[in-house]
Amino acid sequence: MENSDGGSVEKLLGLLKENARLELPEIARRVGITPEEAAKLIAELEENGTIRGYTAILNEGDGGSEVKALIEVKAAPRREGGFDQVARRIAKFPEVTDLCLVSGSCDLLLTVRGKNLQEVAHFVAAKLATIDGVISTSTAFMLRKYKESGRVMEDDEEYERLKICF
């Protein structure tokens, strides 16, 4: 994407990542462009797929209404497409909210949501593990989220170190 100073796109994307609810005049002021240019740039970024959506970070607390799990998947790569075929099949399930190809002890890492532990377990056993190319899975249930998308999920408690007396 062409722009006069080359940095407008990066500045704009940084601002939207930090707070997608900023008003156009404020975005324009911070980027150093007019509100009309900011609106056009955002529209172009949405149209070309650079911006794929906007989301809110929710404080779901410790006893949320749903269960989340991180699932590591070891998969057999295919001759054509590597892990893409397996990943595309997994991505079609509505229970899967995030899916990444990763390096390390597993090949794919996904986030799954369900109403309860049994629903997530059923997804793993009946849907995920039966996909051709899935070799094994390892599930870790999320118990508490401390930070998400750069945001600390709860206010820092004042920490007072215990005094040591001799």
N, C-alpha and C positions, 0 to 999 in steps of 0.2 A: 504494500500500500504506500503510495507516494504522499509525502507531505513536505512542507517547506523546510522545517528544521530537522526532520528525521526522528525527533524525539516525542512528538505529540502522541503517537499511538502508544508508546511505552508508558508515558505519563498518564494518559487517559486510562489505560488498562490497569495500571497500578492503583489509581484512585477508585475505579469500579470494584476491584478486588477488595479494597479496604472498606468501601461503603458504596454499594450500588444504588443507594437511595439519595445520593447527592443530587441536588437540583442542577439543571443545565447551566444556569449562570455561574454557579460555584465551580462546576467542572471546568467550564471555559476559562474562568479567572485563573484557576490553579494551573491549567495547561498552557495558558497564554494564547488562547484563540477566542473567536467570537462564539456566542451560544449557537448560532446557526451552523458554524463549522463543527462544533462539538456534536450537535444533533446529526449532522451528515456523517461524521466519522463513526459515531456509534451505530447508525443505521448500516453503514458499509461493513463494519465489523460483525454485526449480527447477520447480515446477508451472506458474507463469505464464510461464515462458520467459526470465525475466531472467537466471538462471544456466542456460546451455545445455550445460555440461560442464566437466570439469576436465582439465588436461593437465600433463605433466611437461616441463620444459625440459632437453633432453639435450645434453651436450657430445659432439658427433659427431666432433670432431677435424678435421684437415685432409684426411684421406683416407677420408672416410665411404664407406659401401657403396652409397650412392645419389647421384644427381645432382639438384640443385635448380636451377630457373630462375625468373626473374621475367619475365613476358611482358606487354608492353604491347599492348593491342588497340584499334584504331580501329574503331568500329562505326557502322552507320547506325541512327539511332533510328527506331522505328516510330511510326506515327500514334497508336496507343493503347498506352501502356505504356512509351514511350521506349526505354531500353536494357534494360528488364526481360526481354523475351522472349529476347534474345541471351544475357543473363547467366544466365537460368535454364537454357538449353540447355548452356552452358559448365559450369555448376555440377554437372551430372549426371555429368560424367566423373570417374572415381575418381583420375585423375592430378592433378586440380586440388585443392589443399589450401586455398587462400585465394582469394577473388575479391572485388574492390571496384570500385565506381564511383568514379572520381576526376576531379578537375579538372586541366587542363593540356594537354599535347600528345597525350594518349591519352584514351580513355574508360573503359576497364576495365584493371585491373591484377590479374594472377593469379600465384599461385605454383604451380609444377608440380613433381612429383617423378617420377623414373624410375630404372631400373637403370643406365642409361648415357646418354651424349650422343645416341646413335642413337635410343634409345627416346623421349627428349624431342623430338628433331627429327621423328621419325615422328608423334608426337602433334600437333605444330604443323602439319605438312604435310598429314597425312591426316584429322585430326579437326577441329582448331580452324579452320584456314583455309578449310575447306569449309562451315562453318556460314553459312547465309543471314543476311546482315547484318554479317558480319565483313569489313571493308574491308582491313585490313592488320594485321600483327603485327610486333613487335620483341622478340627474345629476348636476355636477358642471363643467363648461367650464374653461379650463386653459387660463388665460389671460396673464400671464408672468411667466417665469421660472427664479428663482434667483440662484438655485443650483441644479446640477444633478450629481449623482454618485460621490459625494464628491468634485465636481468642481464648483467653483463660475462661473456663466455664463457671468459676465462682470466685467471689472476692477473696483476696488473700486474707487469711486470718492473721492477726498479730501474733507473732511467735516470740515468746519470751523464754530465753534459755534458763534452764534451772541453775541456781547458784550452787556452787560447790564450796562446802565449808570443811575446813580441817581442824 
